[in-house]
Amino acid sequence: MPLQRPYQHIYRPSKGYIGDYVEDLMQKPEIRNHLHAYYILRDDLIKVFEYIEPSEKNIDTYSQKLYEILLRSCTEIESLCKLVFKKNGVNLKKNEKNIIRYSDLNCPMKLSDYEIKCYGYDIDFFKPFGAFSEQKRENRSPIWYKEYNDIKHNRFENFKSASLKNSIHALGGVFVILCAQVTNSFEIGYGAIGEFVGHIPKLFDIIQGPQWNDEEEYDFNWEVLKYDPIPCMCHTIPEID
């Protein structure tokens, strides 16, 4: 039987229309703040493409601007992950605020299943969170995230990690987590301030997303449910062995 109410900040496909639920979620201050950050990052990366042709031949090119985009994207991912835990009532301890604990979001959100492409550019398809499905827990940190940490702790020695590939994959990670919260409807045609401007191109497109069974999908009428004292459920987000 499908779920009769949604989890907090966790999108699932529905048996019926849930567009109003998604629209209401996208209007929440926390989500609008993160959408705004994504739009700015997206526009900044597209600006870089004016100087570095986004192709597999240039994938290892690195620069100060790409370093900035990589750091901002990774901190945005950390913030988005913490938001999902917080909204679902899971209080992370200080030593739990790391990418391995965030990989447990793979249980309710199936982040590792998202395969995306850099829309309109000669860049290979990729799964930003493919590592989240690794069998061993200690191996669940994506390469781009490991290299973000390397450059953060020793920029001089590891500056080449500020590459076009890592920046694209990290920003793709921001895109995926937002999709897993509010669907990909937020991305098309919006500028940095979040207003619809149809001439702004989208940067990412989903090639393959998660597959959900009937028991995992939603089936509710948000126009009725939103007036319920507790319209959303909380997911426990347990650790994945």
N, C-alpha and C positions, 0 to 999 in steps of 0.2 A: 504494500500500500504506500503511495507517495506521502511525503512529509506534509503535514497540514499547516505548518508555519515555518518560516525560514530561520536559518542560523544567522547570528549577528555578523554582518559584513562578509557573508559567504554566499556567493551566487551559485545557483544550480538551475538547470533548465526546468521548465514547468510543463505540466499537462495543459495548463490554461494560460491566459494572458497575465503576465506580471510586470508589464511595462510601467505601470503606475508605481509599483514597489521600487523598481530600479530608479525611476525619476526622483522619487522621494529620497532614496539613499544618496543619489548624486547631489542633492541639495544640502546635505548635511555639511556643516562647517569643516569637519575633519576631512571629508572626501573632497570637498571643493579646494581645500588647501593643497592636497596631494595632486589633484588634477591640474591645478595651476602650476605646481612645480614640474609636473611632467610636460606640460605644454611648453614651458620655458626651456627645459632640457632638450626636448624634441627640436624646437626651433634653433637652439644653439648648435646641435649636431648637424642639422641640415645646412646651417651656415658654414660649418667646417667643410662640408662637401663641396663648397665653392673653391676650396683650396686643395683638398685631397680627394681625388676621385674615388668614390666608394666602390671598390672592386676587390676581388680576391688577390690581385697582384699587389695591392697597397695595404693589405690587411695588417701587416706588422709595423706600418708607419706610426711613429709616436710624436707627441708634441705637448707643450704646456697646456694648450686648450683641451686636448683630449684627456690629459691628466685631471683637469678641473671637472670635466664631464663625468669621468669615471668615478671620482670621489663623490660628487654630488649624487650620482645615480645610486651608488652603493649605500650611502647614508639614507637616501630616500627609501630604498628597499628595507633597510633595518627598521626605519620608522613605520613603514606600512605593515611589516610583520608584527611589530609590537602592538600596533593598533588592533589587529585581528585578535591577538591574545587578550588584550585589555577588554575589548568589547564583548568577548565571550567569558569574561570573569576569571581568566587564568592569570594569576599574579606571578610574573617571572621574577626569580631571585636574581641578584646581580650577576652571579656566575652562570646563569642560564641565558643571558642576553647575548647569544652568539648564533652563528649560522647553522650549527648542528641542531640546536633546539628549534630554530626557525624551520628547519627541514621537516619537522613534525607536522607542519601545515600541509604536507603532502597527503595526509590522511583525509582531512575535510575538503581540501581544495584541488587535489590532484595536479599540483603545479608542474610536476615532471612530465606530464602528458602533453603540455602545450609546446607545439612546434610552430615557429613563426618564421617569416621572411622579412627582409628589409625591402619594403614595397618599391618596385621600379628600379632597383639597383642590382648590380652583379655581385651579390653577396650570397653565400651558401645558406640554405635553411639551417636553423639551429633551435635547440631546446635550452633556454637559459637555465632551467632548473633540472636538467636531465640527471645531474649527480644526486638529486634528492631520492632517486630510486635505487641507489647503490645498496648492495646487500649489507655491507659493513657500515655501521653508523659513522665511524671516523672518516669515511671516504665521501661523505655527502656534501662537502664544500665545493661549489663550482670553481673551475680553474680561474675564471675572471675574478671571482671573489678572493681566492687565495692571492692572486697577483695584486689585487687592490690592497690587501693587507701588507704584502711585501713592500710595495712602493710607499705606503703610508708610514711604515716604520724605518725605511731606508731609501729615500728618494734618489739619492745619487747613484747607489749601486743598482737600483732596480727601475730606473726611469723608463727603460724600454718597455716595461709593463703597461705604460700609459699609451697603449696601442689603439689603433682604430678598431680592431677586433674586440678588445676588452671593453671599450667604450660602448660599442654597438650592443654587445651581449649584456652588459650591465643595464643599459637603458631598456633593452628588450625585457629584462627582468622586471623593471618597474612597470612596463606595459602589461606583462603577464599577471602580476599581482593585482593590478587594477582591474584587468579583465575578470580575474577570479573573484573579485568583490562586486563589480557592477556591470559586467559584460564589456564587450569591446565597442559598445555604442558611443562611448565617450570620445573616441579617438578621431573620428572622421569629421573634418571640416571645422575644427576649432582652433582658435589662435591662442596666444600666450595668456590672454586675460580671460579665457573661457567663454568668449562670445563666439557665436557661429559666424564664420566667415568662409564661405564655400570654396574660395580659391586656395586655402591652405591645404597642402597635400598631406595625406596620412603617411606615417613613416613605416609602420609595421602592419602586417596582415597575418592572421592565423591560418596556418596550413592544416593543422590537426589539433583538436582540443580533446578534453577528457570525454570518456564514455561513461554514462551513468545508467544504473539499472532503475527499475520502477521505484524501489524502496528508497533510493537516494535522491530522486527528483522531488520538486515541489508541486503542490496542487492546492492553491488557496485563492481566495478573493480578497485582494489587498484593500479594496474599498470598504470592506466590512472588517477585516482583520486589524487594520491600522488603528481602530478605535478600541481594540481589546487592551486591557491593562498591561498584558504581557504579550505583545504581538510577535515577538521573536524568541527563539530558543537560544541557548548557549551550548556550544560544542566543548567537550572537555579537553580536546586537543592533546591526547596522551602521547607519551614518548613512543616512537617506533623503534623496536629492537632491531 
